[in-house]
Amino acid sequence: MIGIIIPTEQESKYITRKDGYKYIVSGAGKINATIAAMKLIFFEKVHAILCLGSCGSVDNTSIGSIVYPSEYVQSDMDLSALGLSYGMNLEDEKDYIYTLRIEDITAQMEEITYIHSRIATADKIIKDKKDSIFIYKYFNADFVDMESYAIAKVCFNYNIPFSTIRAVTDNENNQGDWLTNLELAMNNLNKVIEQIL
């Protein structure tokens, strides 16, 4: 069974539920996402995790665009005082994570128009231009969210395939308009999910 994490109730209401999947609304942020992933793995015994939700663009990617990342970074981890690169923790070998993609989802996504990119996760809404520049400069990430890296790290450590599919709700031109654009973005995402699940 695939477990599906949706960060917020606002996003969740646009996603059509299908039989055979375990859905959980985690709450926003890395800690809530980590707890949700652990529940799915250890209590629901899922064999893979898919995260569905919105994301921001650090450039001018169109609102409603579908993003299917393959690399995840944690952009608010800063141990540079210890000589580490931004995003790295003491036990990390690099500042990003490759995840074990869900093969069936990846195969189905071949029929979908999407953006393949790196996504940066932080426990903050990225509103300032300087934050966007920092994320692109140091992490080479085009998109931001608040959950994906945390779930990816859990899945990476427990050898659980993980994918996230996101829809863009805000970009450089309209920073912070999450609620305004959520319906368009999540309806686009739901159309994709209805095709691939």
For each residue, the residues with C-beta under 8 A, 3 or more apart:
1: 20 21 22 44 45 46 47
2: 21 22 46 47 48 49 50 102
3: 21 22 23 24 37 40 41 44 46 48 49 50
4: 15 21 22 23 24 49 50 51 52
5: 24 25 26 33 36 37 40 49 50 51 52 147 151
6: 11 12 15 23 24 25 26 51 52 53
7: 11 25 26 27 28 32 33 51 53 145 146 147
8: 11 12 25 27 28 53
9: 12 13 25
10: 13 179 182
11: 6 7 8 14 15 52 53 54 182 186
12: 6 8 9 15 23 25
13: 9 10
14: 11 182 183 186 187 189 190
15: 4 6 11 12 23 52 186 189 190 193
16: 190 193 194
17: 21 23
18: 21 197
19:
20: 1
21: 1 2 3 4 17 18 197
22: 1 2 3 4 40 44 46
23: 3 4 6 12 15 17
24: 3 4 5 6 36 39 40
25: 5 6 7 8 9 12
26: 5 6 7 32 33 35 36 147
27: 7 8 32 33 36
28: 7 8 32 146 147
29: 32 33 123 146 147
30: 33 34 74 121 123 146 147 149 150
31: 34 35 123 150
32: 7 26 27 28 29 35 36 147
33: 5 7 26 27 29 30 36 37 51 146 147 148 150 151
34: 30 31 37 38 150 151 153 154
35: 26 31 32 38 39
36: 5 24 26 27 32 33 39 40 151
37: 3 5 33 34 40 41 49 150 151 154 155
38: 34 35 41 42 154
39: 24 35 36 42 43 44
40: 3 5 22 24 36 37 43 44 46 49
41: 3 37 38 44 45 46 49 154 155 158 160
42: 38 39 45
43: 39 40
44: 1 3 22 39 40 41
45: 1 41 42
46: 1 2 3 22 40 41 49 160
47: 1 2 160 161
48: 2 3 102 160 161 162 163
49: 2 3 4 5 37 40 41 46 151 155 160 161 162
50: 2 3 4 5 102 105 162 163 164 165
51: 4 5 6 7 33 147 148 151 162 163 164 165
52: 4 5 6 11 15 164 165 166 189 193
53: 6 7 8 11 145 147 164 166 167 189
54: 11 145 166 167 168 169 178 182 185 186 189
55: 67 119 143 144 145 166 167 168 169
56: 125 126 143 144 145 168 169 170 171 175 178
57: 60 61 65 142 143 144 168 170 171 172
58: 126 132 133 135 136 141 142 143 144 171 172
59: 132 136 142 171 172
60: 57 171 172 173
61: 57 65 67 115 142 143 168 171
62: 65 168 171
63: 168 169 170 171 174 181 184 185
64: 167 168 181 184 185 188
65: 57 61 62 114 115 167 168 188
66: 112 113 114 115 165 166 167 188 189 192
67: 55 61 114 115 117 119 143 165 166 167 168
68: 109 112 114 115 116 163 164 165 166
69: 72 116 117 118 119 143 148 164 166
70: 98 99 101 116 118
71: 96 97 98 118 119
72: 69 96 97 99 118 119 120 121 148 149 152 153
73: 87 95 96 97 118 119 120 121 139 141 149
74: 30 77 87 89 95 120 121 122 149 150
75: 86 87 120 121 122 134 135 138 139 141 144
76: 121 122 123 124
77: 74 86 87 88 89
78: 81 86
79: 82 84 88 89 90
80: 83 84 85 86
81: 78
82: 79 90
83: 80
84: 79 80 88 89 90 92
85: 80 88 95 138
86: 75 77 78 80 95 138 139
87: 73 74 75 77 95 96 138 139
88: 77 79 84 85 92 94 95
89: 74 77 79 84 92
90: 79 82 84
91:
92: 84 88 89 95
93:
94: 88
95: 73 74 85 86 87 88 92 139
96: 71 72 73 87 118 139
97: 71 72 73 149 152 153 156
98: 70 71 156
99: 70 72 152 155 156 161 162 163
100: 155 156 159 160 161 162
101: 70 105 106 161 162 163
102: 2 48 50 105 106 161 162 163
103: 106 107 161
104: 107 108
105: 50 101 102 108 109 163 165 196
106: 101 102 103 109 110 163
107: 103 104 110
108: 104 105 111 112 195 196 197
109: 68 105 106 112 114 165 196
110: 106 107
111: 108 195 196
112: 66 68 108 109 192 195 196
113: 66
114: 65 66 67 68 109 165 192
115: 61 65 66 67 68 142 143
116: 68 69 70
117: 67 69 141 142 143
118: 69 70 71 72 73 96 139 140 141 142 143
119: 55 67 69 71 72 73 141 142 143 144 145 148 149 164 166
120: 72 73 74 75 135 139 141 143 144 145 149
121: 30 72 73 74 75 76 144 145 146 147 148 149 150
122: 74 75 76 126 144 146
123: 29 30 31 76 146
124: 76 146
125: 56 146 176 178
126: 56 58 122 131 132 135 144 175
127: 131 175 176
128: 131 132 175
129: 132 133 172 175
130: 133 134
131: 126 127 128 134 135
132: 58 59 126 128 129 135 136 172
133: 58 129 130 136 137
134: 75 130 131 137 138
135: 58 75 120 126 131 132 138 139 141 144
136: 58 59 132 133 139 140 141 142
137: 133 134
138: 75 85 86 87 134 135
139: 73 75 86 87 95 96 118 120 135 136
140: 118 136
141: 58 73 75 117 118 119 120 135 136 144
142: 57 58 59 61 115 117 118 119 136
143: 55 56 57 58 61 67 69 115 117 118 119 120 166 168
144: 55 56 57 58 75 119 120 121 122 126 135 141
145: 7 53 54 55 56 119 120 121 148 164 166
146: 7 28 29 30 33 121 122 123 124 125
147: 5 7 26 28 29 30 32 33 51 53 121 150 151 164
148: 33 51 69 72 119 121 145 151 152 164 166
149: 30 72 73 74 97 119 120 121 152 153
150: 30 31 33 34 37 74 121 147 153 154
151: 5 33 34 36 37 49 51 147 148 154 155 162 164
152: 72 97 99 148 149 155 156 162 164
153: 34 72 97 149 150 156 157
154: 34 37 38 41 150 151 157 158 160
155: 37 41 49 99 100 151 152 158 159 160 161 162
156: 97 98 99 100 152 153 159 162
157: 153 154
158: 41 154 155
159: 100 155 156
160: 41 46 47 48 49 100 154 155
161: 47 48 49 99 100 101 102 103 155
162: 48 49 50 51 99 100 101 102 151 152 155 156
163: 48 50 51 68 99 101 102 105 106
164: 50 51 52 53 68 69 119 145 147 148 151 152
165: 50 51 52 66 67 68 105 109 114 189 192 193
166: 52 53 54 55 66 67 68 69 119 143 145 148 189
167: 53 54 55 64 65 66 67 185 186 188 189
168: 54 55 56 57 61 62 63 64 65 67 143 171 181 185
169: 54 55 56 63 177 178 181 182 185
170: 56 57 63 174 175 176 177 178 181
171: 56 57 58 59 60 61 62 63 168 174 175
172: 57 58 59 60 129 132 175
173: 60
174: 63 170 171 177 180 181
175: 56 126 127 128 129 170 171 172
176: 125 127 170
177: 169 170 174 180 181
178: 54 56 125 169 170 181 182
179: 10 182
180: 174 177
181: 63 64 168 169 170 174 177 178 184 185
182: 10 11 14 54 169 178 179 185 186
183: 14 186 187
184: 63 64 181 187 188
185: 54 63 64 167 168 169 181 182 188 189
186: 11 14 15 54 167 182 183 189 190
187: 14 183 184 190 191
188: 64 65 66 167 184 185 191 192
189: 14 15 52 53 54 66 165 166 167 185 186 192 193
190: 14 15 16 186 187 193 194
191: 187 188 194 195
192: 66 112 114 165 188 189 195 196
193: 15 16 52 165 189 190 196 197
194: 16 190 191 197
195: 108 111 112 191 192
196: 105 108 109 111 112 192 193
197: 18 21 108 193 194
